[in-house]
Amino acid sequence: MAKKPTARTEFVLFNVTYEDGSQKSNRKVPLDAVEDPYDRDKAIRSAIEEQDRTISERSGLPPLAIKAITRAK
């Protein structure tokens, strides 16, 4: 019996540089945020900040301030 096709969520990858100089590569941001017609940069930043909040809650460490976000090639 054939498998049912699943819905595919597409992502765009970004590199994030933090105020302390550390960098995280290939952070996944949903394509919906990247295609926001009103304020794309704000939508991308808020998606990454939400991921950072989730990570900091699990690790017990405070989230770092974002210095720059660049699209990965």
HELIX and SHEET records of a PDB file:
HELIX    1   1 LEU A   31  VAL A   34  1                                   4    
HELIX    2   2 ARG A   40  SER A   59  1                                  20    
SHEET    1   A 3 GLN A  23  PRO A  30  0                                        
SHEET    2   A 3 PHE A  11  TYR A  18 -1                                        
SHEET    3   A 3 ILE A  66  ARG A  71 -1                                        
END                                                                             
